[in-house]
Amino acid sequence: MVKSTVRFPEEVLDAAEELVERGLFTNRSEFQRFAVECILDQVNEEYEPEMLDYDELYAEVFPEAGAGAGDGEPAEGSMDDEFIQTAARVRQLAMRGDVETATELLDSRYSPADPRALLLEDLLAGYRA
């Protein structure tokens, strides 16, 4: 496994720590690994999550998702279409080098503590380096 250092705003770490305290994740590192796997699974049809027990963890974090977790396609009634469209647009902007606009889009749609924002922040982190 490769080690990577990522910087997060304090609000993001506080939100991740809250999820750890609620018992959804064993620690912040597990949350961050899950977040990256989850967003890659959602925006890249060819990506297969490598995290141990990803599907079980996904079902625990998104219980309304049911079937369809981990296959690159959101289940009916799960993560809304707006999120998928936002994620795709954020990724597209970031890949084109317009991280500032991608960040503004993210900030305009979600609060810093929103789990969807946390996932998209992880996505953007790779483009800010």
C-alpha positions as CSV (number, residue, x, y, z in Angstrom):
1,M,0.0,0.0,0.0
2,V,1.3,3.5,-0.9
3,K,1.2,6.3,1.7
4,S,-0.3,9.6,0.6
5,T,-0.6,12.8,2.6
6,V,-3.7,14.8,2.0
7,R,-4.6,18.2,3.7
8,F,-8.2,18.8,4.7
9,P,-10.0,21.8,6.1
10,E,-10.7,21.4,9.8
11,E,-14.4,21.1,9.2
12,V,-13.8,18.1,6.9
13,L,-11.7,16.3,9.5
14,D,-14.3,17.1,12.2
15,A,-17.0,15.6,10.1
16,A,-14.9,12.5,9.4
17,E,-14.1,12.2,13.1
18,E,-17.8,12.3,13.9
19,L,-18.4,9.3,11.6
20,V,-15.6,7.5,13.3
21,E,-17.2,8.3,16.7
22,R,-20.6,7.0,15.4
23,G,-18.9,3.7,14.6
24,L,-19.3,3.8,10.8
25,F,-15.5,3.7,10.4
26,T,-12.7,2.4,12.7
27,N,-10.5,5.5,12.1
28,R,-10.1,8.5,9.8
29,S,-7.8,6.6,7.5
30,E,-10.4,4.0,6.8
31,F,-13.0,6.8,6.1
32,Q,-10.5,8.4,3.6
33,R,-9.8,5.2,1.9
34,F,-13.5,4.4,1.6
35,A,-14.3,7.9,0.3
36,V,-11.7,7.7,-2.4
37,E,-12.8,4.2,-3.4
38,C,-16.5,5.3,-3.4
39,I,-16.1,8.3,-5.6
40,L,-13.9,6.4,-8.1
41,D,-16.4,3.6,-8.2
42,Q,-19.2,6.2,-8.9
43,V,-17.4,8.2,-11.6
44,N,-15.2,5.6,-13.4
45,E,-17.1,2.7,-14.9
46,E,-13.9,0.6,-15.2
47,Y,-12.8,1.1,-11.6
48,E,-13.1,-1.9,-9.2
49,P,-12.8,-1.0,-5.5
50,E,-9.9,-2.8,-3.9
51,M,-10.7,-2.0,-0.2
52,L,-11.4,-5.1,1.9
53,D,-15.2,-5.4,2.6
54,Y,-16.0,-2.4,0.4
55,D,-19.5,-3.6,-0.5
56,E,-20.4,-4.3,3.1
57,L,-19.1,-0.9,4.3
58,Y,-20.9,0.8,1.4
59,A,-24.2,-0.9,2.4
60,E,-23.6,0.3,6.0
61,V,-22.9,3.9,5.0
62,F,-25.6,4.1,2.4
63,P,-28.3,1.6,3.6
64,E,-30.9,3.1,1.2
65,A,-28.7,2.1,-1.8
66,G,-29.4,-1.7,-1.5
67,A,-28.5,-3.5,-4.7
68,G,-26.2,-1.7,-7.0
69,A,-23.5,-0.9,-4.4
70,G,-20.0,-1.2,-5.7
71,D,-20.9,-1.9,-9.3
72,G,-20.4,1.7,-10.6
73,E,-24.1,2.3,-10.9
74,P,-26.1,3.9,-8.1
75,A,-29.1,1.9,-7.1
76,E,-32.6,3.4,-7.7
77,G,-33.3,5.9,-5.0
78,S,-29.7,6.0,-3.7
79,M,-27.2,8.8,-4.2
80,D,-29.3,11.3,-6.2
81,D,-28.7,12.1,-9.8
82,E,-27.7,15.6,-8.8
83,F,-24.7,14.3,-6.9
84,I,-23.5,12.0,-9.7
85,Q,-23.8,15.0,-12.2
86,T,-22.0,17.2,-9.7
87,A,-19.3,14.6,-9.2
88,A,-18.8,14.2,-12.9
89,R,-18.6,17.9,-13.5
90,V,-16.2,18.4,-10.6
91,R,-14.0,15.7,-12.0
92,Q,-14.2,17.1,-15.5
93,L,-13.2,20.6,-14.4
94,A,-10.4,19.2,-12.3
95,M,-9.0,17.1,-15.1
96,R,-9.0,20.2,-17.3
97,G,-6.9,22.0,-14.8
98,D,-9.7,24.3,-13.5
99,V,-9.6,23.1,-9.9
100,E,-10.7,26.6,-8.7
101,T,-14.0,26.4,-10.6
102,A,-14.5,22.8,-9.5
103,T,-14.0,23.8,-5.8
104,E,-16.5,26.7,-6.2
105,L,-19.1,24.3,-7.7
106,L,-18.6,21.9,-4.8
107,D,-18.8,24.7,-2.2
108,S,-22.0,26.1,-3.8
109,R,-23.8,22.7,-3.7
110,Y,-22.8,21.2,-0.4
111,S,-21.8,22.2,3.1
112,P,-18.3,21.2,4.2
113,A,-19.7,18.6,6.6
114,D,-21.9,16.9,4.0
115,P,-20.6,13.4,3.2
116,R,-21.0,14.1,-0.5
117,A,-18.7,17.1,-0.1
118,L,-16.1,15.0,1.7
119,L,-16.0,12.5,-1.2
120,L,-15.7,15.2,-3.7
121,E,-13.0,17.0,-1.7
122,D,-11.0,13.7,-1.7
123,L,-11.4,13.6,-5.5
124,L,-10.1,17.2,-5.8
125,A,-7.2,16.6,-3.5
126,G,-5.4,14.7,-6.2
127,Y,-5.6,17.6,-8.6
128,R,-4.4,20.2,-6.1
129,A,-1.1,18.6,-5.6
